[in-house]
Amino acid sequence: MNPGLPGTGIGGLFYILSALWMPICEVWRRWQGDATRPWPWVARQFAIAVGVVAAMTGVFWALDTALVLSQVAQHMAGKAHVMWSLRVSALLVTSGVLAAVLGTVHVVRLCLRLRTVRHAAR
């Protein structure tokens, strides 16, 4: 079991980015005459993603405020130390891992496509 905030892992970030991109993609598809999903479904997924982002922002804001107040108290007591911001480090690590996974998948997909093109050309 892995405790933590829901939606902050690779799968959560992928879902959030996909759900936030979905309305733009659907507008483009409708403009081209190839709409595949009903708007209520798209709106529901978008609203869930916005809710997750708002909840995570609120939690990180509250944690950041509590940690800053703790640092101020420690500084006033003469026990100052440097601490990373949770918001930035969590987002950077998760985004970096997601980018690495998606990049690897696309490189493998391109390699497999090149292999099938070479076999078809023979």
PEDAFEN-V432422 format. One record per backbone hydrogen bond with DSSP energy under -0.5 kcal/mol. NH is the residue of the N-H (numbers start at 1). CO is the residue of the C=O. E is the energy in kcal/mol with one decimal. If there is no record, write none. Layout:
BEGIN
[[NH CO E] [NH CO E]]
END
This chain:
BEGIN
[[3 1 -0.6] [8 5 -1.4] [13 9 -2.5] [14 10 -2.5] [15 11 -2.5] [16 12 -2.6] [17 13 -2.6] [18 14 -2.4] [19 15 -3.1] [20 16 -2.3] [21 17 -1.5] [22 18 -1.4] [23 19 -0.6] [25 21 -2.2] [26 22 -2.6] [27 23 -2.3] [28 24 -2.1] [29 25 -2.5] [30 26 -2.7] [31 27 -2.2] [32 28 -1.6] [33 29 -0.5] [33 30 -0.7] [34 29 -3.3] [41 38 -0.6] [42 38 -1.6] [43 39 -3.0] [44 40 -2.2] [45 41 -2.1] [46 42 -2.3] [47 43 -2.5] [48 44 -2.3] [49 45 -2.1] [50 46 -2.4] [51 47 -2.4] [52 48 -2.4] [53 49 -2.4] [54 50 -2.6] [55 51 -2.5] [56 52 -2.7] [57 53 -2.4] [58 54 -2.3] [59 55 -2.5] [60 56 -2.8] [61 57 -2.4] [62 58 -2.3] [63 59 -2.7] [64 60 -2.7] [65 61 -2.5] [66 62 -2.5] [67 63 -2.7] [68 64 -2.5] [69 65 -2.4] [70 66 -2.0] [71 67 -2.5] [72 68 -2.5] [73 69 -2.2] [74 70 -2.4] [75 71 -2.6] [76 72 -2.5] [77 73 -1.5] [78 75 -1.0] [79 74 -3.5] [89 85 -2.0] [90 86 -2.4] [91 87 -1.6] [92 88 -2.5] [93 89 -2.4] [94 90 -2.1] [95 91 -2.5] [96 92 -2.4] [97 93 -2.3] [98 94 -2.4] [99 95 -2.6] [100 96 -2.1] [101 97 -2.5] [102 98 -2.8] [103 99 -2.5] [104 100 -2.3] [105 101 -2.3] [106 102 -2.2] [107 103 -2.2] [108 104 -2.5] [109 105 -2.3] [110 106 -2.4] [111 107 -2.3] [112 108 -2.5] [113 109 -2.1] [114 110 -2.5] [115 111 -2.1] [116 112 -2.1] [117 113 -2.1] [118 114 -2.3] [119 115 -2.1] [120 116 -1.9] [121 117 -1.6] [122 118 -0.8]]
END
